[in-house]
Amino acid sequence: MLTQPSVDVLLGLQWGDEGKGKIVDVLCKSYDVVARFQGGPNAGHTLVFEGKKHVLHTIPSGIFHQHVLNIIGNGVVIDPIILKKELDALTARQVNFKSNLFISKRAHLILPTHRLLDAASESAKGQHKIGSTLKGIGPTYMDKTGRNGLRVGDICEPDFKAKYQQLLEKHKTLLGFYNYPCEITEAEREWFDAIDYIKNLQICDTEWLLHDAVKNKKRILAEGAQGSLLDIEFGSYPFVTSSNTLCAGACSGLGIAPRQINKVLGIFKAYCTRVGSGPFPTELLDATGEHIRAQGNEFGSTTGRARRTGWLDIPALKYAVMINGVTELMMMKADVLNTLSELKVCTAYHSAQGTSDRLPYTLDAAIEPVYTTLTGWNQDVSHCKKWSDLPEALLHYIAFIEQAVGVPINLVSLGPDRAQTLFK
């Protein structure tokens, strides 16, 4: 007999930075477990509550709720140094994570040399660089698929140092090919100190932990990092991340079965942003783009880099909804567009092959966005307390997107704080 699906998946539908951390934090009261299923410290989830800003890179966004079990799944890659710094910051804020944070033994470790390989690879690409965060993510996933990576479970094995040394020698050889210096003495010391710290955390077979939670009818939220358009399979390749950012990635990244998935919650901004290189059809390289960047504080929480900004892209959004099986939408940062009297939405692409509302195989420079112009609400909506308080123009903007995408928008965020969130 099949049990009622108890896993909801929450993920971004654009190029990341959609505001997933805030929504996980807002929704936590309805869940017993929050589990990260892919990515690493290249992701940055920003939460704001009680006037304080909190940035998480590896730890699930449910960590501030004591009743929530937080799981770092097997699909995540972990930099021990960064994880320890995150945990030190939580300790300073008197957040008790010792009892409600669990780490998968199968999650792979980022070594100091992974970061060097990342930097060497980007440098070698020159003007064709991907726009990596230089956190060592790509090389770590390469070692994972190459079947010679180090996993969290290895740190408690007697041959851990030997395994580390073997991988280190491989990395030194690769760095030699790049003619890139291998200077890691200080980083290596810090890395092993962090490894000793992690040994005292709750490391386990988290797939069994999740299996028991499903069996006991606990409510589970699978938390994605980055965005659907950065997925290694279906994103804007090669300008993508190294993991599966889609709903399907929750199954392989946590060890849950597809039939256990219930709702798929898709998050998107009222406009678009992108960090780093890669195609961006609706990018604004004018004063309006600068205005959106300034109003939205569009600077990476991981890298600090300025994000590229542009109008909402419906074909890309529809594609992300389709490949994820999204059941409901959540629109973020509507308040950033407060002062614009006119808004544009891309509804199709025009190219030499004609006009289409489908995302093509490649988003090259020859594609021209086809825009529909809508009236902006041109007023501050950050203080609206209920859905009916929203101005008519914003409600029309929401209805336009719902009609175009075919999925309801059930939440609108009007600012960074927990309280600035409206449910339909």
GUGU-460117 format. One record per residue (C-alpha): residue number from 0; x, z, y; residue in three letters. Coordinates in nm, 3 decimals. Example, Ala and Ser with C-alpha at 12.3 -4.5 7.8 and 13.67 -1.06 7.14 Angstrom:
residues 2
{n:0&u:1.230&w:0.780&v:-0.450&res:ALA}
{n:1&u:1.367&w:0.714&v:-0.106&res:SER}
This chain:
residues 424
{n:0&u:0.000&w:0.000&v:0.000&res:MET}
{n:1&u:0.139&w:-0.103&v:0.338&res:LEU}
{n:2&u:0.174&w:0.166&v:0.603&res:THR}
{n:3&u:0.069&w:0.111&v:0.962&res:GLN}
{n:4&u:0.364&w:-0.040&v:1.156&res:PRO}
{n:5&u:0.527&w:0.238&v:1.356&res:SER}
{n:6&u:0.816&w:0.060&v:1.533&res:VAL}
{n:7&u:0.776&w:-0.088&v:1.880&res:ASP}
{n:8&u:1.055&w:-0.306&v:2.017&res:VAL}
{n:9&u:1.143&w:-0.309&v:2.386&res:LEU}
{n:10&u:1.369&w:-0.585&v:2.515&res:LEU}
{n:11&u:1.463&w:-0.789&v:2.819&res:GLY}
{n:12&u:1.335&w:-1.144&v:2.858&res:LEU}
{n:13&u:1.586&w:-1.281&v:3.108&res:GLN}
{n:14&u:1.965&w:-1.258&v:3.142&res:TRP}
{n:15&u:1.970&w:-0.878&v:3.127&res:GLY}
{n:16&u:1.944&w:-0.614&v:3.401&res:ASP}
{n:17&u:1.564&w:-0.623&v:3.382&res:GLU}
{n:18&u:1.520&w:-0.245&v:3.402&res:GLY}
{n:19&u:1.485&w:-0.156&v:3.035&res:LYS}
{n:20&u:1.641&w:0.189&v:3.070&res:GLY}
{n:21&u:1.382&w:0.302&v:3.322&res:LYS}
{n:22&u:1.092&w:0.187&v:3.105&res:ILE}
{n:23&u:1.229&w:0.355&v:2.790&res:VAL}
{n:24&u:1.256&w:0.675&v:2.992&res:ASP}
{n:25&u:0.899&w:0.635&v:3.123&res:VAL}
{n:26&u:0.756&w:0.564&v:2.776&res:LEU}
{n:27&u:0.949&w:0.836&v:2.591&res:CYS}
{n:28&u:0.667&w:1.088&v:2.597&res:LYS}
{n:29&u:0.483&w:0.864&v:2.351&res:SER}
{n:30&u:0.771&w:0.828&v:2.102&res:TYR}
{n:31&u:0.956&w:1.050&v:1.856&res:ASP}
{n:32&u:1.262&w:0.826&v:1.812&res:VAL}
{n:33&u:1.452&w:0.589&v:2.043&res:VAL}
{n:34&u:1.711&w:0.367&v:1.874&res:ALA}
{n:35&u:1.966&w:0.125&v:2.026&res:ARG}
{n:36&u:2.006&w:-0.176&v:1.798&res:PHE}
{n:37&u:2.276&w:-0.404&v:1.948&res:GLN}
{n:38&u:2.536&w:-0.453&v:2.219&res:GLY}
{n:39&u:2.785&w:-0.202&v:2.347&res:GLY}
{n:40&u:2.919&w:-0.063&v:2.674&res:PRO}
{n:41&u:2.878&w:-0.408&v:2.832&res:ASN}
{n:42&u:2.518&w:-0.295&v:2.886&res:ALA}
{n:43&u:2.422&w:-0.053&v:3.161&res:GLY}
{n:44&u:2.083&w:0.116&v:3.163&res:HIS}
{n:45&u:2.006&w:0.289&v:3.494&res:THR}
{n:46&u:1.752&w:0.571&v:3.512&res:LEU}
{n:47&u:1.639&w:0.747&v:3.829&res:VAL}
{n:48&u:1.432&w:1.064&v:3.826&res:PHE}
{n:49&u:1.410&w:1.376&v:4.039&res:GLU}
{n:50&u:1.622&w:1.198&v:4.300&res:GLY}
{n:51&u:1.921&w:1.154&v:4.066&res:LYS}
{n:52&u:2.071&w:0.837&v:3.921&res:LYS}
{n:53&u:2.189&w:0.825&v:3.560&res:HIS}
{n:54&u:2.370&w:0.529&v:3.401&res:VAL}
{n:55&u:2.394&w:0.496&v:3.023&res:LEU}
{n:56&u:2.606&w:0.235&v:2.846&res:HIS}
{n:57&u:2.588&w:0.321&v:2.476&res:THR}
{n:58&u:2.353&w:0.616&v:2.444&res:ILE}
{n:59&u:1.979&w:0.546&v:2.402&res:PRO}
{n:60&u:1.768&w:0.602&v:2.714&res:SER}
{n:61&u:1.560&w:0.872&v:2.546&res:GLY}
{n:62&u:1.846&w:1.121&v:2.562&res:ILE}
{n:63&u:1.694&w:1.311&v:2.856&res:PHE}
{n:64&u:1.390&w:1.404&v:2.645&res:HIS}
{n:65&u:1.466&w:1.690&v:2.407&res:GLN}
{n:66&u:1.183&w:1.603&v:2.167&res:HIS}
{n:67&u:1.320&w:1.251&v:2.112&res:VAL}
{n:68&u:1.562&w:1.165&v:1.833&res:LEU}
{n:69&u:1.820&w:0.923&v:1.976&res:ASN}
{n:70&u:1.995&w:0.684&v:1.738&res:ILE}
{n:71&u:2.292&w:0.453&v:1.801&res:ILE}
{n:72&u:2.230&w:0.193&v:1.531&res:GLY}
{n:73&u:2.462&w:-0.007&v:1.310&res:ASN}
{n:74&u:2.426&w:-0.318&v:1.529&res:GLY}
{n:75&u:2.592&w:-0.144&v:1.824&res:VAL}
{n:76&u:2.967&w:-0.159&v:1.891&res:VAL}
{n:77&u:3.113&w:0.165&v:2.027&res:ILE}
{n:78&u:3.408&w:0.232&v:2.254&res:ASP}
{n:79&u:3.494&w:0.598&v:2.175&res:PRO}
{n:80&u:3.650&w:0.650&v:2.520&res:ILE}
{n:81&u:3.341&w:0.529&v:2.705&res:ILE}
{n:82&u:3.106&w:0.717&v:2.472&res:LEU}
{n:83&u:3.298&w:1.042&v:2.530&res:LYS}
{n:84&u:3.280&w:0.992&v:2.909&res:LYS}
{n:85&u:2.905&w:0.939&v:2.884&res:GLU}
{n:86&u:2.865&w:1.255&v:2.680&res:LEU}
{n:87&u:3.087&w:1.453&v:2.921&res:ASP}
{n:88&u:2.860&w:1.339&v:3.205&res:ALA}
{n:89&u:2.554&w:1.457&v:3.011&res:LEU}
{n:90&u:2.721&w:1.792&v:2.946&res:THR}
{n:91&u:2.790&w:1.830&v:3.318&res:ALA}
{n:92&u:2.417&w:1.777&v:3.378&res:ARG}
{n:93&u:2.332&w:2.034&v:3.109&res:GLN}
{n:94&u:2.174&w:1.777&v:2.878&res:VAL}
{n:95&u:2.183&w:1.909&v:2.521&res:ASN}
{n:96&u:2.257&w:1.607&v:2.297&res:PHE}
{n:97&u:2.414&w:1.788&v:2.001&res:LYS}
{n:98&u:2.084&w:1.820&v:1.817&res:SER}
{n:99&u:1.914&w:1.491&v:1.901&res:ASN}
{n:100&u:2.188&w:1.223&v:1.902&res:LEU}
{n:101&u:2.279&w:1.043&v:1.580&res:PHE}
{n:102&u:2.538&w:0.768&v:1.529&res:ILE}
{n:103&u:2.535&w:0.514&v:1.248&res:SER}
{n:104&u:2.834&w:0.519&v:1.015&res:LYS}
{n:105&u:2.804&w:0.139&v:1.007&res:ARG}
{n:106&u:2.847&w:0.088&v:1.384&res:ALA}
{n:107&u:3.178&w:-0.084&v:1.463&res:HIS}
{n:108&u:3.451&w:0.062&v:1.683&res:LEU}
{n:109&u:3.606&w:-0.105&v:1.987&res:ILE}
{n:110&u:3.983&w:-0.059&v:1.989&res:LEU}
{n:111&u:4.200&w:-0.065&v:2.304&res:PRO}
{n:112&u:4.344&w:-0.397&v:2.181&res:THR}
{n:113&u:3.994&w:-0.546&v:2.164&res:HIS}
{n:114&u:3.979&w:-0.509&v:2.541&res:ARG}
{n:115&u:4.318&w:-0.680&v:2.578&res:LEU}
{n:116&u:4.203&w:-0.967&v:2.355&res:LEU}
{n:117&u:3.890&w:-1.001&v:2.568&res:ASP}
{n:118&u:4.098&w:-1.024&v:2.886&res:ALA}
{n:119&u:4.347&w:-1.265&v:2.725&res:ALA}
{n:120&u:4.070&w:-1.495&v:2.604&res:SER}
{n:121&u:3.900&w:-1.503&v:2.946&res:GLU}
{n:122&u:4.229&w:-1.568&v:3.121&res:SER}
{n:123&u:4.305&w:-1.858&v:2.887&res:ALA}
{n:124&u:3.969&w:-2.022&v:2.967&res:LYS}
{n:125&u:4.058&w:-2.044&v:3.337&res:GLY}
{n:126&u:3.772&w:-2.192&v:3.538&res:GLN}
{n:127&u:3.564&w:-2.226&v:3.221&res:HIS}
{n:128&u:3.553&w:-1.851&v:3.157&res:LYS}
{n:129&u:3.233&w:-1.699&v:3.017&res:ILE}
{n:130&u:3.209&w:-1.412&v:3.264&res:GLY}
{n:131&u:3.281&w:-1.138&v:3.010&res:SER}
{n:132&u:3.256&w:-0.773&v:3.115&res:THR}
{n:133&u:3.604&w:-0.734&v:2.955&res:LEU}
{n:134&u:3.486&w:-0.435&v:2.749&res:LYS}
{n:135&u:3.614&w:-0.583&v:2.422&res:GLY}
{n:136&u:3.267&w:-0.663&v:2.291&res:ILE}
{n:137&u:3.327&w:-1.022&v:2.176&res:GLY}
{n:138&u:3.654&w:-0.952&v:1.988&res:PRO}
{n:139&u:3.492&w:-0.651&v:1.818&res:THR}
{n:140&u:3.201&w:-0.858&v:1.689&res:TYR}
{n:141&u:3.453&w:-1.123&v:1.580&res:MET}
{n:142&u:3.633&w:-0.863&v:1.369&res:ASP}
{n:143&u:3.297&w:-0.748&v:1.234&res:LYS}
{n:144&u:3.199&w:-1.095&v:1.115&res:THR}
{n:145&u:3.560&w:-1.157&v:1.007&res:GLY}
{n:146&u:3.518&w:-0.856&v:0.773&res:ARG}
{n:147&u:3.814&w:-0.657&v:0.895&res:ASN}
{n:148&u:3.662&w:-0.435&v:1.163&res:GLY}
{n:149&u:3.673&w:-0.056&v:1.181&res:LEU}
{n:150&u:3.346&w:0.136&v:1.153&res:ARG}
{n:151&u:3.247&w:0.483&v:1.268&res:VAL}
{n:152&u:3.225&w:0.599&v:0.908&res:GLY}
{n:153&u:3.591&w:0.511&v:0.860&res:ASP}
{n:154&u:3.709&w:0.784&v:1.097&res:ILE}
{n:155&u:3.642&w:1.051&v:0.835&res:CYS}
{n:156&u:3.821&w:0.861&v:0.557&res:GLU}
{n:157&u:4.179&w:0.958&v:0.455&res:PRO}
{n:158&u:4.307&w:0.601&v:0.506&res:ASP}
{n:159&u:4.166&w:0.564&v:0.859&res:PHE}
{n:160&u:4.505&w:0.556&v:1.032&res:LYS}
{n:161&u:4.629&w:0.292&v:0.788&res:ALA}
{n:162&u:4.321&w:0.076&v:0.852&res:LYS}
{n:163&u:4.370&w:0.117&v:1.225&res:TYR}
{n:164&u:4.737&w:0.016&v:1.201&res:GLN}
{n:165&u:4.653&w:-0.291&v:0.995&res:GLN}
{n:166&u:4.400&w:-0.412&v:1.253&res:LEU}
{n:167&u:4.638&w:-0.327&v:1.536&res:LEU}
{n:168&u:4.908&w:-0.549&v:1.387&res:GLU}
{n:169&u:4.661&w:-0.836&v:1.361&res:LYS}
{n:170&u:4.568&w:-0.790&v:1.728&res:HIS}
{n:171&u:4.933&w:-0.782&v:1.835&res:LYS}
{n:172&u:4.988&w:-1.116&v:1.661&res:THR}
{n:173&u:4.687&w:-1.268&v:1.838&res:LEU}
{n:174&u:4.800&w:-1.133&v:2.175&res:LEU}
{n:175&u:5.137&w:-1.293&v:2.106&res:GLY}
{n:176&u:4.966&w:-1.631&v:2.071&res:PHE}
{n:177&u:4.814&w:-1.576&v:2.415&res:TYR}
{n:178&u:5.151&w:-1.455&v:2.546&res:ASN}
{n:179&u:4.960&w:-1.151&v:2.672&res:TYR}
{n:180&u:5.130&w:-0.808&v:2.696&res:PRO}
{n:181&u:5.018&w:-0.534&v:2.455&res:CYS}
{n:182&u:5.050&w:-0.217&v:2.659&res:GLU}
{n:183&u:4.820&w:0.046&v:2.506&res:ILE}
{n:184&u:5.023&w:0.369&v:2.480&res:THR}
{n:185&u:4.803&w:0.573&v:2.716&res:GLU}
{n:186&u:4.480&w:0.401&v:2.610&res:ALA}
{n:187&u:4.562&w:0.462&v:2.243&res:GLU}
{n:188&u:4.621&w:0.834&v:2.304&res:ARG}
{n:189&u:4.289&w:0.861&v:2.489&res:GLU}
{n:190&u:4.119&w:0.660&v:2.213&res:TRP}
{n:191&u:4.232&w:0.893&v:1.934&res:PHE}
{n:192&u:4.134&w:1.199&v:2.142&res:ASP}
{n:193&u:3.786&w:1.047&v:2.172&res:ALA}
{n:194&u:3.779&w:0.975&v:1.798&res:ILE}
{n:195&u:3.846&w:1.346&v:1.730&res:ASP}
{n:196&u:3.558&w:1.433&v:1.965&res:TYR}
{n:197&u:3.319&w:1.192&v:1.793&res:ILE}
{n:198&u:3.396&w:1.346&v:1.453&res:LYS}
{n:199&u:3.204&w:1.655&v:1.567&res:ASN}
{n:200&u:2.887&w:1.457&v:1.643&res:LEU}
{n:201&u:2.608&w:1.376&v:1.398&res:GLN}
{n:202&u:2.737&w:1.070&v:1.211&res:ILE}
{n:203&u:2.512&w:0.953&v:0.929&res:CYS}
{n:204&u:2.340&w:0.666&v:0.750&res:ASP}
{n:205&u:2.087&w:0.613&v:1.029&res:THR}
{n:206&u:1.892&w:0.353&v:0.827&res:GLU}
{n:207&u:1.776&w:0.641&v:0.604&res:TRP}
{n:208&u:1.696&w:0.852&v:0.910&res:LEU}
{n:209&u:1.472&w:0.570&v:1.037&res:LEU}
{n:210&u:1.324&w:0.511&v:0.692&res:HIS}
{n:211&u:1.220&w:0.878&v:0.676&res:ASP}
{n:212&u:1.078&w:0.859&v:1.028&res:ALA}
{n:213&u:0.865&w:0.557&v:0.931&res:VAL}
{n:214&u:0.757&w:0.731&v:0.610&res:LYS}
{n:215&u:0.653&w:1.038&v:0.809&res:ASN}
{n:216&u:0.457&w:0.823&v:1.056&res:LYS}
{n:217&u:0.687&w:0.900&v:1.349&res:LYS}
{n:218&u:0.665&w:0.666&v:1.648&res:ARG}
{n:219&u:0.987&w:0.469&v:1.698&res:ILE}
{n:220&u:1.101&w:0.265&v:1.996&res:LEU}
{n:221&u:1.382&w:0.016&v:1.932&res:ALA}
{n:222&u:1.576&w:-0.029&v:2.258&res:GLU}
{n:223&u:1.746&w:-0.362&v:2.324&res:GLY}
{n:224&u:2.038&w:-0.418&v:2.558&res:ALA}
{n:225&u:2.112&w:-0.721&v:2.780&res:GLN}
{n:226&u:1.849&w:-0.999&v:2.768&res:GLY}
{n:227&u:1.695&w:-1.264&v:2.544&res:SER}
{n:228&u:1.861&w:-1.551&v:2.729&res:LEU}
{n:229&u:2.199&w:-1.400&v:2.636&res:LEU}
{n:230&u:2.125&w:-1.404&v:2.263&res:ASP}
{n:231&u:2.405&w:-1.552&v:2.051&res:ILE}
{n:232&u:2.157&w:-1.783&v:1.871&res:GLU}
{n:233&u:1.899&w:-1.877&v:2.131&res:PHE}
{n:234&u:2.059&w:-1.794&v:2.466&res:GLY}
{n:235&u:2.231&w:-2.028&v:2.715&res:SER}
{n:236&u:2.526&w:-2.085&v:2.481&res:TYR}
{n:237&u:2.823&w:-2.052&v:2.522&res:PRO}
{n:238&u:2.748&w:-1.826&v:2.820&res:PHE}
{n:239&u:2.595&w:-1.559&v:2.599&res:VAL}
{n:240&u:2.677&w:-1.221&v:2.448&res:THR}
{n:241&u:2.805&w:-1.171&v:2.093&res:SER}
{n:242&u:2.500&w:-1.008&v:1.935&res:SER}
{n:243&u:2.134&w:-1.072&v:1.857&res:ASN}
{n:244&u:1.941&w:-0.948&v:2.161&res:THR}
{n:245&u:1.603&w:-1.063&v:2.025&res:LEU}
{n:246&u:1.331&w:-0.872&v:1.842&res:CYS}
{n:247&u:1.479&w:-0.992&v:1.511&res:ALA}
{n:248&u:1.801&w:-0.811&v:1.603&res:GLY}
{n:249&u:1.617&w:-0.479&v:1.577&res:ALA}
{n:250&u:1.573&w:-0.534&v:1.204&res:CYS}
{n:251&u:1.937&w:-0.614&v:1.127&res:SER}
{n:252&u:2.069&w:-0.373&v:1.393&res:GLY}
{n:253&u:1.877&w:-0.072&v:1.263&res:LEU}
{n:254&u:1.791&w:-0.147&v:0.901&res:GLY}
{n:255&u:1.416&w:-0.169&v:0.950&res:ILE}
{n:256&u:1.188&w:-0.422&v:0.782&res:ALA}
{n:257&u:1.002&w:-0.687&v:0.990&res:PRO}
{n:258&u:0.666&w:-0.562&v:0.862&res:ARG}
{n:259&u:0.737&w:-0.224&v:1.027&res:GLN}
{n:260&u:0.729&w:-0.377&v:1.377&res:ILE}
{n:261&u:0.410&w:-0.325&v:1.573&res:ASN}
{n:262&u:0.425&w:-0.402&v:1.947&res:LYS}
{n:263&u:0.694&w:-0.610&v:2.117&res:VAL}
{n:264&u:0.731&w:-0.504&v:2.480&res:LEU}
{n:265&u:0.895&w:-0.768&v:2.698&res:GLY}
{n:266&u:1.046&w:-0.669&v:3.034&res:ILE}
{n:267&u:1.119&w:-0.911&v:3.317&res:PHE}
{n:268&u:1.190&w:-0.898&v:3.688&res:LYS}
{n:269&u:0.952&w:-1.048&v:3.944&res:ALA}
{n:270&u:1.243&w:-1.285&v:4.015&res:TYR}
{n:271&u:1.559&w:-1.376&v:3.820&res:CYS}
{n:272&u:1.918&w:-1.251&v:3.823&res:THR}
{n:273&u:2.230&w:-1.331&v:3.628&res:ARG}
{n:274&u:2.578&w:-1.178&v:3.612&res:VAL}
{n:275&u:2.881&w:-1.394&v:3.542&res:GLY}
{n:276&u:2.903&w:-1.762&v:3.462&res:SER}
{n:277&u:2.645&w:-1.989&v:3.305&res:GLY}
{n:278&u:2.347&w:-2.207&v:3.401&res:PRO}
{n:279&u:2.082&w:-2.068&v:3.635&res:PHE}
{n:280&u:1.828&w:-2.339&v:3.736&res:PRO}
{n:281&u:1.642&w:-2.135&v:3.999&res:THR}
{n:282&u:1.948&w:-1.976&v:4.161&res:GLU}
{n:283&u:1.924&w:-1.923&v:4.536&res:LEU}
{n:284&u:2.248&w:-1.982&v:4.724&res:LEU}
{n:285&u:2.096&w:-1.918&v:5.065&res:ASP}
{n:286&u:1.978&w:-1.636&v:5.290&res:ALA}
{n:287&u:1.675&w:-1.570&v:5.068&res:THR}
{n:288&u:1.904&w:-1.516&v:4.770&res:GLY}
{n:289&u:2.118&w:-1.277&v:4.975&res:GLU}
{n:290&u:1.805&w:-1.095&v:5.090&res:HIS}
{n:291&u:1.682&w:-1.045&v:4.732&res:ILE}
{n:292&u:2.028&w:-0.924&v:4.626&res:ARG}
{n:293&u:2.041&w:-0.670&v:4.910&res:ALA}
{n:294&u:1.681&w:-0.548&v:4.866&res:GLN}
{n:295&u:1.716&w:-0.521&v:4.489&res:GLY}
{n:296&u:2.064&w:-0.366&v:4.499&res:ASN}
{n:297&u:2.166&w:-0.635&v:4.257&res:GLU}
{n:298&u:2.509&w:-0.521&v:4.156&res:PHE}
{n:299&u:2.604&w:-0.463&v:3.792&res:GLY}
{n:300&u:2.579&w:-0.102&v:3.673&res:SER}
{n:301&u:2.864&w:-0.170&v:3.429&res:THR}
{n:302&u:3.092&w:-0.402&v:3.628&res:THR}
{n:303&u:2.978&w:-0.355&v:3.988&res:GLY}
{n:304&u:2.975&w:-0.734&v:4.026&res:ARG}
{n:305&u:2.719&w:-0.893&v:4.256&res:ALA}
{n:306&u:2.438&w:-1.049&v:4.055&res:ARG}
{n:307&u:2.328&w:-1.407&v:4.121&res:ARG}
{n:308&u:1.962&w:-1.420&v:4.229&res:THR}
{n:309&u:1.683&w:-1.676&v:4.209&res:GLY}
{n:310&u:1.312&w:-1.740&v:4.177&res:TRP}
{n:311&u:1.114&w:-1.654&v:3.864&res:LEU}
{n:312&u:1.159&w:-1.914&v:3.588&res:ASP}
{n:313&u:0.838&w:-1.958&v:3.384&res:ILE}
{n:314&u:0.972&w:-2.205&v:3.120&res:PRO}
{n:315&u:1.255&w:-1.965&v:3.038&res:ALA}
{n:316&u:1.015&w:-1.668&v:3.033&res:LEU}
{n:317&u:0.771&w:-1.852&v:2.804&res:LYS}
{n:318&u:1.057&w:-1.935&v:2.568&res:TYR}
{n:319&u:1.170&w:-1.573&v:2.551&res:ALA}
{n:320&u:0.810&w:-1.460&v:2.489&res:VAL}
{n:321&u:0.776&w:-1.715&v:2.208&res:MET}
{n:322&u:1.095&w:-1.637&v:2.016&res:ILE}
{n:323&u:1.038&w:-1.261&v:2.040&res:ASN}
{n:324&u:0.666&w:-1.259&v:1.963&res:GLY}
{n:325&u:0.603&w:-1.051&v:2.276&res:VAL}
{n:326&u:0.266&w:-0.874&v:2.274&res:THR}
{n:327&u:0.270&w:-0.733&v:2.628&res:GLU}
{n:328&u:0.472&w:-0.778&v:2.944&res:LEU}
{n:329&u:0.614&w:-0.536&v:3.199&res:MET}
{n:330&u:0.715&w:-0.665&v:3.541&res:MET}
{n:331&u:0.994&w:-0.490&v:3.728&res:MET}
{n:332&u:1.108&w:-0.480&v:4.090&res:LYS}
{n:333&u:0.796&w:-0.622&v:4.252&res:ALA}
{n:334&u:0.889&w:-0.412&v:4.556&res:ASP}
{n:335&u:1.204&w:-0.620&v:4.613&res:VAL}
{n:336&u:0.982&w:-0.911&v:4.725&res:LEU}
{n:337&u:0.788&w:-0.691&v:4.970&res:ASN}
{n:338&u:0.894&w:-0.866&v:5.291&res:THR}
{n:339&u:0.872&w:-1.228&v:5.178&res:LEU}
{n:340&u:0.567&w:-1.414&v:5.310&res:SER}
{n:341&u:0.616&w:-1.701&v:5.066&res:GLU}
{n:342&u:0.727&w:-1.699&v:4.702&res:LEU}
{n:343&u:0.824&w:-1.980&v:4.469&res:LYS}
{n:344&u:0.787&w:-1.990&v:4.092&res:VAL}
{n:345&u:0.951&w:-2.249&v:3.869&res:CYS}
{n:346&u:0.683&w:-2.391&v:3.637&res:THR}
{n:347&u:0.873&w:-2.688&v:3.486&res:ALA}
{n:348&u:1.205&w:-2.876&v:3.486&res:TYR}
{n:349&u:1.258&w:-3.233&v:3.596&res:HIS}
{n:350&u:1.538&w:-3.445&v:3.450&res:SER}
{n:351&u:1.618&w:-3.806&v:3.366&res:ALA}
{n:352&u:1.398&w:-3.764&v:3.056&res:GLN}
{n:353&u:1.097&w:-3.665&v:3.266&res:GLY}
{n:354&u:0.921&w:-3.338&v:3.345&res:THR}
{n:355&u:0.876&w:-3.062&v:3.087&res:SER}
{n:356&u:0.775&w:-2.696&v:3.079&res:ASP}
{n:357&u:0.995&w:-2.631&v:2.774&res:ARG}
{n:358&u:1.340&w:-2.476&v:2.785&res:LEU}
{n:359&u:1.582&w:-2.752&v:2.678&res:PRO}
{n:360&u:1.884&w:-2.734&v:2.449&res:TYR}
{n:361&u:2.114&w:-2.717&v:2.748&res:THR}
{n:362&u:2.046&w:-2.615&v:3.108&res:LEU}
{n:363&u:2.286&w:-2.850&v:3.283&res:ASP}
{n:364&u:2.321&w:-2.930&v:3.651&res:ALA}
{n:365&u:2.102&w:-3.241&v:3.618&res:ALA}
{n:366&u:1.791&w:-3.026&v:3.569&res:ILE}
{n:367&u:1.579&w:-2.970&v:3.879&res:GLU}
{n:368&u:1.324&w:-2.689&v:3.887&res:PRO}
{n:369&u:0.966&w:-2.783&v:3.975&res:VAL}
{n:370&u:0.819&w:-2.512&v:4.197&res:TYR}
{n:371&u:0.475&w:-2.379&v:4.273&res:THR}
{n:372&u:0.450&w:-2.195&v:4.606&res:THR}
{n:373&u:0.251&w:-1.871&v:4.624&res:LEU}
{n:374&u:0.166&w:-1.640&v:4.913&res:THR}
{n:375&u:0.374&w:-1.322&v:4.928&res:GLY}
{n:376&u:0.215&w:-0.981&v:4.981&res:TRP}
{n:377&u:0.444&w:-0.916&v:5.280&res:ASN}
{n:378&u:0.393&w:-0.537&v:5.275&res:GLN}
{n:379&u:0.549&w:-0.228&v:5.121&res:ASP}
{n:380&u:0.400&w:-0.162&v:4.776&res:VAL}
{n:381&u:0.641&w:0.112&v:4.671&res:SER}
{n:382&u:0.390&w:0.386&v:4.754&res:HIS}
{n:383&u:0.094&w:0.242&v:4.559&res:CYS}
{n:384&u:-0.038&w:0.505&v:4.316&res:LYS}
{n:385&u:-0.278&w:0.301&v:4.102&res:LYS}
{n:386&u:-0.335&w:-0.060&v:4.000&res:TRP}
{n:387&u:-0.628&w:-0.105&v:4.237&res:SER}
{n:388&u:-0.400&w:-0.013&v:4.530&res:ASP}
{n:389&u:-0.195&w:-0.330&v:4.480&res:LEU}
{n:390&u:-0.245&w:-0.599&v:4.746&res:PRO}
{n:391&u:-0.445&w:-0.909&v:4.655&res:GLU}
{n:392&u:-0.143&w:-1.138&v:4.679&res:ALA}
{n:393&u:0.053&w:-0.930&v:4.425&res:LEU}
{n:394&u:-0.246&w:-0.920&v:4.189&res:LEU}
{n:395&u:-0.265&w:-1.300&v:4.221&res:HIS}
{n:396&u:0.108&w:-1.328&v:4.145&res:TYR}
{n:397&u:0.056&w:-1.117&v:3.831&res:ILE}
{n:398&u:-0.246&w:-1.325&v:3.722&res:ALA}
{n:399&u:-0.053&w:-1.649&v:3.782&res:PHE}
{n:400&u:0.227&w:-1.536&v:3.550&res:ILE}
{n:401&u:-0.017&w:-1.410&v:3.285&res:GLU}
{n:402&u:-0.198&w:-1.744&v:3.288&res:GLN}
{n:403&u:0.127&w:-1.941&v:3.264&res:ALA}
{n:404&u:0.281&w:-1.731&v:2.986&res:VAL}
{n:405&u:-0.031&w:-1.633&v:2.793&res:GLY}
{n:406&u:0.055&w:-1.263&v:2.756&res:VAL}
{n:407&u:-0.087&w:-0.973&v:2.963&res:PRO}
{n:408&u:0.122&w:-0.779&v:3.214&res:ILE}
{n:409&u:0.033&w:-0.414&v:3.153&res:ASN}
{n:410&u:0.294&w:-0.242&v:3.369&res:LEU}
{n:411&u:0.440&w:-0.304&v:3.713&res:VAL}
{n:412&u:0.742&w:-0.119&v:3.852&res:SER}
{n:413&u:0.749&w:-0.065&v:4.229&res:LEU}
{n:414&u:1.084&w:0.116&v:4.262&res:GLY}
{n:415&u:1.364&w:0.279&v:4.062&res:PRO}
{n:416&u:1.206&w:0.622&v:4.019&res:ASP}
{n:417&u:0.997&w:0.723&v:3.717&res:ARG}
{n:418&u:0.702&w:0.789&v:3.944&res:ALA}
{n:419&u:0.704&w:0.435&v:4.086&res:GLN}
{n:420&u:0.545&w:0.286&v:3.776&res:THR}
{n:421&u:0.186&w:0.163&v:3.745&res:LEU}
{n:422&u:-0.001&w:0.096&v:3.420&res:PHE}
{n:423&u:-0.293&w:-0.145&v:3.418&res:LYS}
